[in-house]
Amino acid sequence: MPSPTIASSAGSATSPHTSRRRHIPTGAALYLQASIILFFLAGSSAPTPLYAVYQAKWGFSPITTTVVFGVYALAVLASLLVFGRLSDHVGRRPVLLAAIAVQAATMVVFATAGGVPELLVARVIQGLSTGAAAGAVGAGMLDINRAKGTIANAVAPMTGTATGALLSGLAVQFLPAPAHLVYLALFAIFVIQGIGVALMAETSTPIPGAAGSLRPRFAMPRAVRRPMLIAAPALVAVWALAGLYGSLGPAIVRLITGSSSFVLAGLALFTLAGSGVLTVLVLRNAPPRAVMMFGAIALVIGVGLTLVAIDARSAALFFIGAVIAGAGFGAGFQGAIRTIVPLAAPHERAGVLSIVYVISYLAMGLPAVIAGFLVVDVDGLVPTAQGYSVAVMVLAAVALLGLIRPGRRADGPAPVTRRGTVDRARGVACERGELADAR
């Protein structure tokens, strides 16, 4: 089959000799890939409301909940380090097809799990497939349209996190056999998405070096190193917050409300991520540095309100804090993505996005596992949640200080060509054209 070509400044990916094979339109392909990362992340948050069901059924301690949560994040991390750059060499479609197949199989493991060992195995496999897909799908959306792809890379993960937690909570509350139905529904969705990817045109030109790309390497192209240093504290702060809500959130909600409702348990994470999505959409045209600064400030205020809510046992104040902290989550993540990703050349996109996700999942997974040990063996739920919240506020403050320091700029980077050189005039014109298209 002839090699596909990469889109020009307008962002459309086309393939020569398209008459030989029918492909879904490029616009549909972008939304298909956005839906892949959305449902992969929905699948990752779906177990959150189910932990109470598993705990009652299998009799494990709270520390097991955070371990189950943490091993997923660490599996994603390992997969990103090994498979993160693979799609830059073999193409987006082969990596996505393999990741979707594994993810669909994982849903079967979840649906038939009979104890903690099976749950842990499912979470590890789920993390590996999610990590493999993350860089490929994110880069694929950028191949099609850089402006829309950048926004989709910020919106889709949070949308998936929000919907997965809430829908799973609703299923647990109102449907029979939720521990089976949730995963079987996701299995059907992944099968449909796999068919869509099979009909999708390849958006990148494969380059040699696939085997070498599997060697874990935490290296960044020169053009993104300084922006990555500026954005990294914001990434760590926002994803540490996601780890707090994903691991301890349901227990905190039960403590504050006195209710064992599974919908409420999922509503906390939904509120956080849903607020983040709305913030991304509202601030999509604001300068990245200003967006990150807003995110850091909102994180400090929102998490501060969460601290007060835990102490006062106020559900209303807790969810107000979640809305504000969620705005910080969305703004911080979007600002970081928009600061880093546009600087990557097409053949560097999957690798750069993988580094972003490595930082994010490390920030989300490790604190959650540590918090689980502290809840059981040291302080208990309330002191641990309070200490975790204070740590997130400190991280947000560090990110804010880094952004306001003289000489630390995160706006207006010139795009980098495939050869790694900077062409500012053409880059600005390209960016303006794509932003107009995105609007």
C-alpha positions in Angstrom: 0.0 0.0 0.0 1.4 3.4 -0.9 2.8 5.5 2.0 0.4 8.1 3.4 1.4 11.8 3.5 1.1 14.2 6.4 -1.2 17.2 6.2 0.1 20.6 5.4 -0.6 23.7 7.5 -4.3 23.3 7.3 -4.0 20.1 9.3 -5.7 17.6 7.1 -4.1 14.2 6.7 -4.6 12.6 3.3 -3.2 9.6 1.5 -2.3 9.3 -2.2 -4.3 6.9 -4.3 -7.2 7.1 -1.9 -9.4 5.6 -4.7 -7.9 2.2 -3.9 -9.3 2.1 -0.5 -12.2 3.9 1.2 -11.4 5.8 4.4 -13.6 7.6 6.9 -13.3 11.4 6.5 -10.5 13.1 8.4 -12.9 15.1 10.5 -14.6 11.9 11.6 -11.2 10.4 12.2 -10.2 13.2 14.6 -13.4 12.7 16.7 -13.0 8.9 16.6 -9.5 9.3 18.1 -10.8 11.7 20.7 -13.4 9.2 21.6 -10.7 6.5 22.0 -8.8 8.4 24.7 -12.1 9.5 26.2 -13.4 5.9 26.7 -9.9 4.6 27.6 -10.0 7.1 30.5 -13.6 6.4 31.2 -12.6 2.8 31.6 -9.8 3.7 34.0 -12.2 5.7 36.2 -15.1 3.3 36.0 -13.8 1.1 38.9 -13.8 4.1 41.3 -17.4 3.8 42.4 -17.1 0.0 42.3 -14.3 -0.2 44.9 -16.9 -0.1 47.7 -18.7 -3.1 46.1 -15.5 -5.0 45.7 -14.4 -4.2 49.3 -17.7 -5.4 50.7 -17.6 -8.5 48.5 -14.0 -9.5 48.9 -13.2 -7.9 52.3 -10.0 -6.0 51.5 -8.7 -2.9 53.4 -8.6 0.7 52.2 -4.9 0.3 51.4 -5.8 -2.2 48.7 -8.1 0.3 47.0 -5.2 2.8 46.6 -2.8 0.0 45.5 -5.3 -1.1 42.8 -5.5 2.6 41.8 -1.8 3.1 41.9 -0.7 0.0 39.9 -2.8 1.3 37.0 -1.0 4.6 37.0 2.4 2.9 37.3 1.5 0.5 34.4 0.6 3.4 32.3 3.9 5.0 33.2 5.9 1.8 32.2 3.9 1.5 28.9 4.6 5.1 28.0 8.3 4.7 28.5 8.4 1.6 26.3 5.7 2.2 23.7 5.3 6.0 23.8 7.4 6.6 20.7 6.4 3.5 18.7 3.7 5.2 16.6 6.2 7.7 15.3 8.0 4.8 13.6 5.3 2.3 12.6 2.3 4.6 12.3 -0.7 5.5 14.4 -3.1 2.8 13.2 -1.1 -0.3 14.1 -0.5 0.9 17.7 -4.1 2.0 18.2 -5.5 -1.3 16.8 -3.3 -3.3 19.2 -4.1 -1.1 22.2 -7.9 -1.3 21.5 -7.7 -5.1 21.2 -5.9 -5.4 24.5 -8.3 -2.9 26.2 -11.3 -4.8 25.0 -9.8 -8.0 26.4 -9.2 -6.2 29.7 -12.9 -5.5 30.0 -13.6 -9.2 29.9 -11.1 -9.7 32.7 -12.8 -7.0 34.8 -16.3 -8.5 34.1 -15.2 -12.0 35.2 -12.9 -11.0 38.1 -13.4 -13.1 41.2 -11.0 -11.4 43.6 -8.3 -8.9 44.2 -5.6 -10.7 42.2 -7.8 -10.6 39.0 -8.6 -7.0 39.7 -4.9 -6.1 40.0 -4.1 -8.0 36.8 -6.9 -6.2 34.9 -5.7 -2.8 36.1 -2.1 -3.6 35.1 -3.2 -4.7 31.6 -5.5 -1.7 31.3 -2.7 0.6 32.2 -0.3 -0.9 29.6 -2.9 -0.6 26.8 -3.8 3.0 27.8 -0.1 4.0 27.9 0.4 2.5 24.5 -2.6 4.4 23.0 -2.1 7.7 24.7 0.9 9.0 22.6 -0.5 7.5 19.4 -4.0 8.9 19.6 -2.8 12.3 20.8 -0.3 12.6 18.0 -2.9 11.3 15.5 -5.2 14.1 16.4 -2.4 16.6 15.9 -1.6 15.1 12.6 -5.1 15.8 11.4 -5.5 19.3 12.8 -3.0 20.9 15.2 -5.3 23.5 16.7 -8.3 21.2 17.2 -6.0 18.3 18.2 -4.3 20.4 20.9 -7.7 21.2 22.5 -8.9 17.6 22.1 -5.8 16.4 23.9 -6.7 18.5 26.9 -10.5 17.9 26.8 -10.8 14.2 26.0 -8.9 12.8 29.1 -10.9 14.9 31.5 -14.2 14.1 29.8 -13.4 10.4 30.0 -12.5 10.6 33.6 -15.7 12.5 34.4 -18.1 10.3 32.5 -16.6 7.0 33.5 -16.9 7.8 37.2 -20.4 9.1 37.1 -21.9 6.5 34.7 -20.3 3.7 36.7 -21.8 5.2 39.9 -25.2 5.4 38.3 -24.9 1.8 37.1 -23.9 0.6 40.6 -26.8 2.5 42.2 -29.6 1.5 39.8 -28.7 -1.5 37.6 -28.3 -5.1 38.4 -24.8 -6.7 38.2 -23.0 -3.4 37.7 -19.6 -5.0 38.1 -20.4 -6.9 34.9 -22.6 -4.5 32.9 -20.2 -1.5 33.0 -17.4 -3.5 31.6 -19.4 -5.3 29.0 -20.8 -2.0 27.7 -17.2 -0.6 27.4 -16.2 -3.9 25.6 -18.8 -3.2 22.9 -17.6 0.4 22.5 -14.0 -0.7 22.1 -15.0 -3.2 19.4 -16.8 -0.5 17.5 -13.8 1.9 17.9 -11.5 -0.9 16.6 -13.6 -1.2 13.4 -13.4 2.6 13.0 -9.6 2.6 13.3 -9.4 -0.2 10.8 -11.2 2.1 8.3 -9.1 5.2 9.2 -6.4 6.5 7.0 -2.9 6.5 8.4 -1.9 10.0 9.4 1.9 9.7 9.8 4.7 8.5 7.6 6.5 5.5 9.2 10.2 6.1 9.8 13.0 3.5 10.6 14.0 2.7 14.2 10.9 1.0 15.6 12.9 -1.5 17.6 15.1 1.1 19.0 12.1 3.2 20.1 11.1 0.5 22.5 14.1 1.2 24.7 12.9 3.4 27.6 14.3 6.9 27.0 13.3 10.0 28.8 14.6 12.5 26.3 13.0 15.6 24.9 13.6 17.5 21.7 15.7 20.6 22.3 12.8 22.9 21.3 10.5 21.7 24.1 12.9 21.4 27.0 12.5 24.9 28.4 8.7 24.9 28.0 8.5 21.5 29.6 10.4 22.8 32.7 8.0 25.7 32.9 4.9 23.5 32.5 6.0 20.5 34.6 5.1 21.9 38.1 1.5 22.6 36.8 1.3 19.1 35.4 2.4 17.6 38.7 0.0 19.7 40.7 -3.1 19.0 38.6 -2.6 15.2 38.3 -1.7 14.9 42.0 -5.1 16.4 42.6 -6.7 13.9 40.3 -5.0 11.1 42.3 -6.5 12.5 45.5 -10.1 12.4 44.0 -9.5 9.1 42.3 -8.2 7.2 45.3 -9.5 8.9 48.5 -12.4 10.8 46.9 -15.2 8.3 47.5 -14.2 7.7 51.1 -14.0 11.5 51.8 -17.5 11.9 50.3 -18.9 9.1 52.5 -17.3 10.7 55.5 -18.7 14.2 54.8 -22.2 13.3 53.6 -22.7 10.2 55.8 -24.2 8.6 52.7 -23.1 5.3 51.1 -24.6 6.4 47.7 -22.4 5.2 44.8 -23.6 8.1 42.7 -22.2 10.6 45.2 -18.9 8.6 45.3 -18.6 9.0 41.5 -20.0 12.6 41.6 -16.9 14.0 43.3 -14.6 12.9 40.4 -17.2 13.9 37.8 -17.5 17.4 39.3 -13.7 17.9 39.3 -13.2 16.6 35.8 -16.4 18.2 34.4 -15.4 21.6 35.7 -12.0 21.0 34.1 -13.6 20.3 30.7 -15.7 23.5 30.8 -12.6 25.5 31.7 -10.6 24.2 28.8 -13.4 25.2 26.4 -13.9 28.6 27.9 -10.1 29.4 27.9 -9.1 27.7 24.7 -8.1 31.0 23.0 -6.4 32.6 26.1 -2.5 32.7 26.2 -1.1 29.5 27.6 0.9 31.2 30.4 -2.2 33.1 31.6 -4.2 29.9 31.5 -1.6 28.1 33.7 -1.4 31.0 36.1 -5.2 30.9 36.5 -5.1 27.2 37.0 -2.5 27.4 39.8 -4.5 30.1 41.6 -7.8 28.1 41.2 -6.1 25.0 42.5 -4.9 26.8 45.7 -8.4 28.3 46.3 -10.4 25.1 45.5 -8.2 22.7 47.4 -8.2 25.2 50.3 -12.0 25.1 50.4 -11.8 21.3 50.3 -9.7 21.4 53.4 -12.3 23.5 55.2 -15.1 21.3 54.0 -13.4 18.2 55.4 -12.9 19.8 58.8 -16.5 21.2 58.8 -18.1 18.0 57.3 -19.8 20.3 54.7 -20.9 18.6 51.5 -21.9 21.8 49.9 -18.5 23.4 50.5 -16.7 20.3 49.4 -18.4 20.3 46.0 -17.9 24.1 45.6 -14.3 23.4 46.2 -14.3 20.6 43.7 -15.7 22.9 41.0 -13.0 25.6 41.6 -10.3 23.0 41.9 -11.6 21.4 38.7 -11.3 24.7 36.9 -7.6 24.7 38.1 -7.2 21.1 36.9 -8.5 22.0 33.4 -6.7 25.3 33.1 -3.4 23.9 34.4 -3.5 20.8 32.1 -4.6 22.8 29.0 -2.0 25.5 29.6 0.8 22.9 29.9 -0.4 21.0 26.7 -0.6 24.2 24.7 2.8 25.3 26.0 4.6 22.1 25.0 2.9 20.2 22.2 2.8 22.8 19.4 6.7 22.9 19.4 7.0 19.2 18.5 7.6 18.2 14.9 5.3 15.6 13.4 7.8 12.8 14.0 8.3 13.9 17.6 4.7 14.3 18.7 4.0 10.9 20.1 7.2 10.9 22.1 6.6 14.4 23.5 3.0 13.6 24.5 4.3 10.4 26.1 6.6 12.4 28.3 3.7 14.7 29.3 1.7 11.6 30.3 4.7 10.1 32.1 4.9 13.2 34.3 1.1 13.2 34.8 0.7 9.6 35.7 3.7 9.6 38.0 2.2 12.6 39.8 -1.2 10.8 40.0 -0.1 7.3 41.0 2.7 7.6 43.5 1.0 10.0 46.0 -2.2 7.9 45.8 -0.3 4.7 46.8 1.5 6.6 49.6 -1.8 8.0 50.8 -3.2 4.5 51.0 -0.5 3.4 53.4 -0.9 6.5 55.5 -4.6 6.0 55.8 -4.3 2.5 57.2 -1.0 2.5 59.1 -0.3 6.0 60.3 -2.8 8.8 60.4 -6.2 7.7 59.2 -8.4 9.2 56.5 -8.9 12.8 57.6 -5.3 13.7 58.4 -4.1 11.9 55.3 -6.6 13.8 53.1 -5.6 17.0 54.7 -1.9 16.4 54.3 -2.4 15.4 50.7 -4.5 18.6 50.0 -1.8 20.8 51.6 0.8 19.1 49.4 -1.3 19.9 46.2 -1.6 23.5 47.3 2.2 23.7 47.8 2.7 22.3 44.3 0.3 24.7 42.8 2.1 27.6 44.6 5.4 26.4 43.2 4.0 26.3 39.7 2.6 29.8 40.1 6.0 31.1 41.4 7.7 29.5 38.4 5.4 31.3 36.0 5.7 34.7 37.5 9.5 34.7 37.7 11.2 37.1 35.4 12.4 35.6 32.1 10.1 32.6 32.4 8.0 32.7 29.2 5.4 30.2 28.0 3.7 32.2 25.3 4.2 32.5 21.6 6.7 29.7 20.8 7.5 29.3 17.2 6.7 26.0 15.6 9.5 23.6 14.8 9.9 22.0 11.4 10.6 18.3 10.8 14.3 19.2 10.6 14.2 20.8 14.0 14.7 24.4 12.8 12.5 27.4 13.6 10.5 29.3 11.0 8.6 31.9 13.1 6.9 33.8 10.2 5.5 30.7 8.6 4.7 29.2 12.0 2.6 32.2 13.1 0.7 32.2 9.9 0.1 28.5 10.2 -1.1 28.8 13.8 -3.5 31.6 12.9 -5.0 29.6 10.1 -5.5 26.6 12.3 -7.0 28.6 15.1 -9.4 30.2 12.7 -10.4 26.7 11.6 -10.8 25.5 15.1 -13.2 28.3 15.9 
